[in-house]
């Protein structure tokens, strides 16, 4: 599958197509930002792209089965190892970890750690919390990063998930969110950034993240 909105410059943002949905929303956001993009599962095109976005909604087991069947699992790991800027979104964030409790799935293993199910019977202010965690919630940044430049403190983003990332190394954690407990909502390391929320559905702050990512050189600091 290959759709292109292109212009004559050296940037091309590839959106990985692995049948996990949500691709159109990301493409629309990039179109709005006038960023050149393609939706593809072609390894050659992914190699040629300047930046890669790995979005997704759905179940970890099904996603990983498709990635292994197509060889995209090795392709994505190779892109990260080669230093290409990559942005994970929601399911694309979860499957870059070593293991997910969803479907007891071995994942890509790019990020040390696991993805865990929210505990049942969580409460906040004495009231029960629903799972999945769905709706707007605040992200607290633990440090500065170019992809989140000019994002105000206390801003909220749109979440839809029942599982959350749990990195082994706290140094990978860039953002934290409270929902019955404090959990990691952004991970970042070198040329990799991944968010549990949906920037493409989070209004102006989310669009700013996507714009920053498309112009990012793939380093932790400017």
C-alpha positions as CSV (number, residue, x, y, z in Angstrom):
1,X,0.0,0.0,0.0
2,X,1.6,3.3,-1.1
3,X,0.0,6.7,-0.9
4,X,2.1,9.8,-1.5
5,X,1.7,13.5,-0.8
6,X,5.1,14.9,-1.9
7,X,7.0,18.0,-2.5
8,X,10.5,18.8,-3.8
9,X,12.6,18.7,-0.7
10,X,14.7,16.1,1.1
11,X,12.1,15.1,3.7
12,X,9.7,12.2,3.3
13,X,7.8,10.9,6.3
14,X,6.9,7.2,6.0
15,X,3.9,5.9,7.9
16,X,4.3,2.2,8.5
17,X,1.3,0.2,7.1
18,X,0.9,-3.0,9.2
19,X,-2.9,-3.3,9.1
20,X,-3.2,-1.8,12.6
21,X,-5.5,1.1,11.7
22,X,-5.3,4.8,12.5
23,X,-3.1,5.5,9.5
24,X,-5.6,7.9,7.9
25,X,-5.7,10.1,10.9
26,X,-2.0,10.4,11.0
27,X,-1.9,11.1,7.2
28,X,-4.5,13.8,7.5
29,X,-2.5,15.5,10.3
30,X,0.6,15.5,8.1
31,X,-1.4,16.8,5.1
32,X,-2.7,19.6,7.3
33,X,0.9,20.4,8.3
34,X,2.0,20.4,4.6
35,X,4.5,17.6,5.4
36,X,5.5,15.1,2.6
37,X,4.4,11.6,3.5
38,X,3.7,8.1,2.3
39,X,1.8,5.1,3.8
40,X,3.8,2.0,3.0
41,X,5.0,-1.4,4.0
42,X,7.7,-1.5,1.3
43,X,11.2,-1.9,3.0
44,X,12.9,0.0,0.2
45,X,10.7,3.1,0.7
46,X,11.1,2.9,4.5
47,X,14.9,2.9,4.0
48,X,14.6,6.0,1.7
49,X,12.3,7.9,4.1
50,X,13.9,10.6,6.2
51,X,11.5,9.9,9.1
52,X,9.2,7.0,10.1
53,X,6.0,7.1,12.1
54,X,4.8,3.8,13.6
55,X,1.2,4.3,14.6
56,X,-1.5,1.7,15.4
57,X,-4.5,0.6,17.4
58,X,-5.5,-2.9,18.2
59,X,-4.0,-6.0,20.0
60,X,-0.3,-6.6,20.4
61,X,-0.5,-10.3,19.5
62,X,-2.2,-9.7,16.2
63,X,0.1,-6.8,15.4
64,X,3.3,-8.8,16.1
65,X,2.0,-11.8,14.1
66,X,1.6,-9.5,11.0
67,X,5.0,-7.8,11.6
68,X,6.8,-11.2,11.7
69,X,4.9,-12.5,8.7
70,X,5.9,-9.6,6.6
71,X,9.4,-9.2,7.9
72,X,8.6,-5.7,9.1
73,X,9.7,-6.7,12.6
74,X,13.4,-6.8,11.5
75,X,12.9,-3.8,9.2
76,X,11.7,-1.6,12.1
77,X,14.5,-2.7,14.4
78,X,17.0,-2.0,11.6
79,X,15.7,1.5,11.0
80,X,16.1,2.4,14.6
81,X,19.5,0.8,14.8
82,X,20.6,2.8,11.8
83,X,19.6,6.1,13.5
84,X,16.5,7.0,11.5
85,X,14.1,9.2,13.5
86,X,11.1,7.1,14.5
87,X,7.9,8.1,16.3
88,X,5.8,5.4,17.9
89,X,2.1,6.1,18.6
90,X,-0.1,4.0,20.9
91,X,0.1,0.4,19.7
92,X,3.3,1.3,17.8
93,X,4.7,2.4,21.2
94,X,3.7,-0.8,23.0
95,X,5.1,-3.3,20.5
96,X,8.6,-1.7,20.5
97,X,9.0,-3.0,24.1
98,X,10.3,-6.5,24.8
99,X,7.0,-8.0,26.0
100,X,3.3,-7.2,26.3
101,X,0.9,-8.7,28.8
102,X,-1.7,-8.4,26.1
103,X,-1.9,-11.8,24.5
104,X,1.4,-12.7,26.4
105,X,3.3,-11.4,23.4
106,X,7.0,-11.2,22.7
107,X,7.5,-7.9,20.9
108,X,10.2,-6.1,19.0
109,X,12.6,-5.6,22.0
110,X,13.8,-2.2,21.0
111,X,13.0,-0.7,24.4
112,X,14.0,-2.7,27.5
113,X,10.8,-3.3,29.6
114,X,7.3,-4.5,29.3
115,X,3.7,-3.4,28.6
116,X,1.4,-4.0,31.5
117,X,-2.4,-4.1,32.0
118,X,-3.9,-1.4,34.2
119,X,-4.9,-3.0,37.6
120,X,-8.6,-3.7,38.0
121,X,-10.6,-1.8,40.6
122,X,-8.5,1.4,40.3
123,X,-9.9,4.5,41.9
124,X,-9.3,8.2,41.8
125,X,-10.8,10.6,44.4
126,X,-12.8,7.6,45.7
127,X,-14.4,6.9,42.4
128,X,-13.8,3.8,40.2
129,X,-11.8,4.3,37.0
130,X,-12.8,2.7,33.8
131,X,-10.5,0.6,31.7
132,X,-9.6,1.4,28.9
133,X,-8.3,4.8,29.9
134,X,-10.1,6.9,27.4
135,X,-10.1,10.7,26.9
136,X,-8.0,13.7,27.6
137,X,-5.3,13.6,30.3
138,X,-2.2,15.6,31.3
139,X,1.4,14.7,30.5
140,X,4.2,15.8,32.8
141,X,7.5,16.1,31.0
142,X,10.5,14.8,33.0
143,X,13.1,16.6,30.8
144,X,13.4,18.7,27.6
145,X,13.4,17.2,24.2
146,X,13.3,18.8,20.7
147,X,10.2,16.9,19.6
148,X,8.2,18.5,22.5
149,X,9.6,22.0,22.0
150,X,7.1,24.8,22.6
151,X,4.6,22.4,24.3
152,X,3.1,24.1,27.4
153,X,3.4,22.5,30.8
154,X,0.1,20.9,31.9
155,X,-1.2,20.3,28.4
156,X,-3.5,17.3,27.9
157,X,-3.5,14.8,25.1
158,X,-6.0,12.1,23.9
159,X,-5.6,8.6,25.2
160,X,-7.3,5.3,24.4
161,X,-5.6,2.2,26.0
162,X,-5.8,-0.6,28.5
163,X,-2.1,-1.3,28.7
164,X,0.7,1.0,29.5
165,X,4.5,1.1,28.9
166,X,6.9,0.2,31.8
167,X,10.5,0.8,30.8
168,X,13.2,-1.0,32.8
169,X,15.5,2.0,32.7
170,X,13.9,5.3,34.1
171,X,16.3,7.2,31.8
172,X,14.0,6.2,28.9
173,X,11.0,8.0,30.5
174,X,10.3,11.4,29.0
175,X,6.6,11.9,30.1
176,X,4.4,10.7,32.9
177,X,0.6,10.6,33.3
178,X,-1.7,9.9,36.2
179,X,-4.6,7.5,35.9
180,X,-5.2,5.6,39.1
181,X,-1.4,5.4,39.2
182,X,1.5,7.2,37.6
183,X,2.6,5.6,34.3
184,X,5.0,6.3,31.6
185,X,3.3,8.0,28.6
186,X,6.4,9.0,26.6
187,X,9.6,7.2,26.0
188,X,12.6,8.6,24.2
189,X,16.2,7.5,23.5
190,X,18.5,8.9,20.8
191,X,16.6,8.8,17.5
192,X,13.5,7.1,19.0
193,X,10.4,8.8,20.5
194,X,7.2,7.0,21.4
195,X,4.0,8.3,22.9
196,X,1.1,6.3,24.4
197,X,-1.4,9.0,23.5
198,X,-2.6,10.1,20.0
199,X,-1.0,13.3,18.9
200,X,-2.9,13.2,15.6
201,X,-6.2,13.4,17.7
202,X,-4.9,15.9,20.3
203,X,-5.5,19.3,18.6
204,X,-2.9,22.0,18.3
205,X,-0.4,20.5,20.9
206,X,-0.5,17.2,19.1
207,X,0.0,18.8,15.7
208,X,3.0,20.7,17.2
209,X,4.5,17.4,18.2
210,X,4.1,16.0,14.7
211,X,5.5,19.1,13.2
212,X,8.5,19.1,15.5
213,X,9.1,15.4,14.8
214,X,9.1,16.0,11.0
215,X,11.8,18.6,11.4
216,X,13.8,16.7,14.0
217,X,17.3,15.5,13.2
218,X,17.1,12.4,15.5
219,X,19.1,13.6,18.5
220,X,18.0,13.9,22.1
221,X,19.2,17.5,22.3
222,X,19.2,20.3,19.8
